[in-house]
Amino acid sequence: MKKGIHPESYRMCAFKDMGTGDIVLNKSCANTKETIEVDGAEYPLIKMEISMFSHPFYTGKVKLIDTAGRVDKFRNRYAKFSK
């Protein structure tokens, strides 16, 4: 790795999933103006719209969006090959 291109000011930050309210502590050098208290200590707060707590892949709540019955047409067309 090249020297001098990575920041050296890593610190513990609280990453909060705004959808579920879950908080993860991790090192980061991201700028933030807000702080939050977690387990009696104050950390810089980084808000996230989606994380492992709310992402459909990790939660198993994947939604299949079917437009004009394309999925059904595909399944019917290739049903003979699945047996």
Contact map, one row per residue, 1 for C-alpha under 8 A:
11100000000000000000000000000000000000000000000000000000000000000000000000000000000
11111000000000000000000000000000000000000000000000000000000000000000000000000000000
11111100000000000000000000000000000000000000000000000000000000000000000000000000000
01111110000000000000000000000000000000000000000000000000000000000000000000000000000
01111110000000000000000000000000000000000000000000000000000000000000000000000000000
00111111000000000000000000000000000000000000000000000000000000000000000000000000000
00011111110000000000000000001000000000000000000000000000000000000000000000000000000
00000111110000000000000000000000000000000000000000000000000000000000000000000000000
00000011111000000000000000001000000000000000000000000000000000000000000000000000000
00000011111100000000000000111000000000000000000000000000000000000000000000000000000
00000000111110000000000000111000000000000000000000000000000000000000000000000000000
00000000011111000000000011110000000000000011000000000000000000000000000000000000000
00000000001111100000000011110000000000000011110000000000000000000000000000000000000
00000000000111110000001111000000000101000011110000000000000000000000000000000000000
00000000000011111000001111000000000000000000111100000000000000000000000000000000000
00000000000001111100111100000000000000000000111100000000000000000000000000000000000
00000000000000111111111000000000000000000000001111101100000000000000000000000000000
00000000000000011111110000000000000000000000001111000000000000000000000000000000000
00000000000000001111100000000000000000000000000011000100000000000000000000000000000
00000000000000001111110000000000000000000000000000001100000000000000000000000000000
00000000000000011111111000000000000000000000000000000000000000000000000000000000000
00000000000000011101111100000000000000000000000000001000000000000000000000000000000
00000000000001111000111110000000000000000000000000000000000000000000000000000000000
00000000000001110000011111000000000000000000000000000000000000000000000000000000000
00000000000111100000001111100000000000000000000000000000000000000000000000000000000
00000000000111100000000111110000000000000000000000000000000000000000000000000000000
00000000011110000000000011111000000000000000000000000000000000000000000000000000000
00000000011110000000000001111100000000000000000000000000000000000000000000000000000
00000010111000000000000000111110000000000000000000000000000000000000000000000000000
00000000000000000000000000011111000000000000010000000000000000000000000000000000000
00000000000000000000000000001111100000000000000000000000000000000000000000000000000
00000000000000000000000000000111111000000001110000000000000000000000000000000000000
00000000000000000000000000000011111000000001100000000000000000000000000000000000000
00000000000000000000000000000001111100000001110000000000000000000000000000000000000
00000000000000000000000000000001111110000111100000000000000000000000000000000000000
00000000000001000000000000000000011111000111100000000000000000000000000000000000000
00000000000000000000000000000000001111111110000000000000000000000000000000000000000
00000000000001000000000000000000000111111110000000000000000000000000000000000000000
00000000000000000000000000000000000011111000000000000000000000000000000000000000000
00000000000000000000000000000000000011111100000000000000000000000000000000000000000
00000000000000000000000000000000000011111110000000000000000000000000000000000000000
00000000000000000000000000000000001111011111000000000000000000000000000000000000000
00000000000111000000000000000000001111001111100000000000000000000000000000000000000
00000000000111000000000000000001111100000111110000000000000000000000000000000000000
00000000000011110000000000000001111100000011111000000000000000000000000000000000000
00000000000011110000000000000101010000000001111100000000000000000000000000000000000
00000000000000111100000000000000000000000000111110000000000000000000000000000000000
00000000000000111100000000000000000000000000011111100000000000000000000000000000000
00000000000000001110000000000000000000000000001111100000000000000000000000000000000
00000000000000001110000000000000000000000000000111111110000000000000000000000000000
00000000000000001000000000000000000000000000000111111110000000000000000000000000000
00000000000000000000000000000000000000000000000001111110011000000000000000000000000
00000000000000001001010000000000000000000000000001111110011000000000000000000000000
00000000000000001011000000000000000000000000000001111111011000000000000000000000000
00000000000000000000000000000000000000000000000001111111111000000000000000000000000
00000000000000000000000000000000000000000000000000000111111111100000000000000000000
00000000000000000000000000000000000000000000000000000011111111000000000000000000000
00000000000000000000000000000000000000000000000000011111111100000000000000000000000
00000000000000000000000000000000000000000000000000011111111111000000000000000000000
00000000000000000000000000000000000000000000000000000001111111000000000000000000000
00000000000000000000000000000000000000000000000000000001101111100000000000000000000
00000000000000000000000000000000000000000000000000000001101111110000000000000000000
00000000000000000000000000000000000000000000000000000001000011111000000000000000000
00000000000000000000000000000000000000000000000000000000000001111100000000000000000
00000000000000000000000000000000000000000000000000000000000000111110000000000000000
00000000000000000000000000000000000000000000000000000000000000011111111000000000000
00000000000000000000000000000000000000000000000000000000000000001111110000000000000
00000000000000000000000000000000000000000000000000000000000000000111110000000000000
00000000000000000000000000000000000000000000000000000000000000000111111110000000000
00000000000000000000000000000000000000000000000000000000000000000111111111000000000
00000000000000000000000000000000000000000000000000000000000000000100111111100000000
00000000000000000000000000000000000000000000000000000000000000000000111111110000000
00000000000000000000000000000000000000000000000000000000000000000000111111111000000
00000000000000000000000000000000000000000000000000000000000000000000011111111100000
00000000000000000000000000000000000000000000000000000000000000000000001111111110000
00000000000000000000000000000000000000000000000000000000000000000000000111111110000
00000000000000000000000000000000000000000000000000000000000000000000000011111111000
00000000000000000000000000000000000000000000000000000000000000000000000001111111110
00000000000000000000000000000000000000000000000000000000000000000000000000111111111
00000000000000000000000000000000000000000000000000000000000000000000000000001111111
00000000000000000000000000000000000000000000000000000000000000000000000000000111111
00000000000000000000000000000000000000000000000000000000000000000000000000000111111
00000000000000000000000000000000000000000000000000000000000000000000000000000011111
